[in-house]
Amino acid sequence: PEPLETIIDQSNIHGWLSEAVANSERRFAMIVSGIISGHPERMDALQSVMEELGRQYAMPGSGDAEQAFQAVHNILLDGMPCDFPFEVTTSGSENVTWRVKSSAHTAYWTAELSAETYYLLRDAWVKGALAGSGIVHTRSAGCHTLRRGR
């Protein structure tokens, strides 16, 4: 592989990275749309695939919600970090809760296949990644929680 400094436009790192992220988001939305369009029954299979992909990034079994939050967000990208796309409202080893202030993903999905599709697939990935960690993820109305399982 080429060295990163030869791939990135070093005179415009932020712009280059923003475009690279946008290209990735567009590709994912197009692939999912192509698979599901006219075949909504395929969503269950896609969620299973995403959960299995998440298992490939299994989080440590520490049972610490803050560590799980960091591990998940070291892999997933919610837009440019400098844009502060979400707000952490609770943080501790038992529970981390955050609210999505602006979804970087919405712009890449259509009225027919909304960003909710993205979040359902993402939730499946997170479920797989957290399997065996002692941490459970829930999402409701733009708020996410990672909590120690009971």
N, C-alpha and C positions, 0 to 999 in steps of 0.2 A: 504493500500500500504506500501511497505517496505521503510524505510528511505533511502534517496539518498546515504548517506555515506556507506551503506551496499551493494549497487548495483555497484557503481563506483569502479574501481581498483585505489585506491588512490595512489599507487606507480607509476602509469602511467596514470594520468588523461587525458592528451592530446591524447595519443594513444587510450584510452578507448573511449573518446568522438568522435574521428575521425572514429573509427570503428562503433560506434552507428549511426553516421550520414550516413556513407556509406551503412549500412544495410537498413536504412530508404529510402535512394535514390534508392537502388536496388529494394526494395519492390514496391515502387511507379512506377518505370519504368516497372517492370514485370506486375503489375496489369493493367496499362494503355495499355501495349502491348497486353496482353491477351484479353482485351476488344475490342481494335481497329483492331487487326490483322485480315485481311480479311474482315473487316467491317469499312472502313474509314468513312462511313456515321454516325457512332456512335460518332464521334468527337464533333459534335454540342451538343449532349446530355451531353457529359462529360463536355463541357465548361459551360453548363447551371448548372450542378451540382456544379462545382467549384465556379461559381458566387454566387450560393445560400449559399455555405459553407462560402464564404467571407462575405456575409451579416450577418452571425452569429458573426463575429468579427467587426461589424460596427465601423468605426472610428468616433471620435467626429466631429461634424459639425462646427468646428471653422473656416474652410476655410484657415487654415495656412498650407502651403506646407511643411515647416520644421517639424511641429508636425506630419503631416501625414507620412512623410518619416520615422521619428523615430518610429511611431506606427507600420507601415508595417514591418520595419526591426527588430522590437522587436518580431515579430511572424515568419517571414520567415528567412531561413538560407541559405546563399550563401557560404558555406564552413566555415572553421575556421576563426574567425575574425582576428586572428593574421596573416593570409595570405593576408589580404587586397585585396579581390577579385574585388573590384571596386574602382573607383576614383570619388569623388564628384567634379564636375566642376563648378556648380553654386548652391548657397544655400541662401535662403531667404524665407520670409513668402509668397511671390508671386509664387516662382518657385524654385524647386530643380532638378538639372540635374546630372546624374551620368553615367559613362561609365564602362561597364564590362571589366575588365582587364583579368580575367581568370574565366571561367565558371566551377564551381565545379560540375555542373550537366551533362555536356557533356559526361563524361566517362561512364555513366550509361545507355545511350541510344544507339540504334543501327543505322546502315545505313538505315534500313527500317523505323525506327521510331526515327528520330533525336531529338536532344535536343530542336529543334524548337517546337516540340509537348509539351515538358515540359513548355516552355515559353508561349505558347498559353494558356495552362491550368492555369499557374500562373497569366497571364494577366487577365483571367476571374475571378480568385479569388480576385485579387487586385481591379478590377472593382466593384465586390460585396462589398468588404470591404469599399471602398470609396463612395459607393452610399449614397447620402444624406450629404456628408461631405463638399461639395463645391469644392472638389479637383478632377482633372482629370489626369489619367495616360496615357502616350503614350510611345511607344517603337519603335525605328528604328535603324537598323544597330548597335546593341550592346549598344545603348544609351537609357536611360530611362529619362522621365521627369514627375514630378508631378507639376501641376500648378493649380492655382486658376481658377476655371471654369468661363466661361463668358456667 
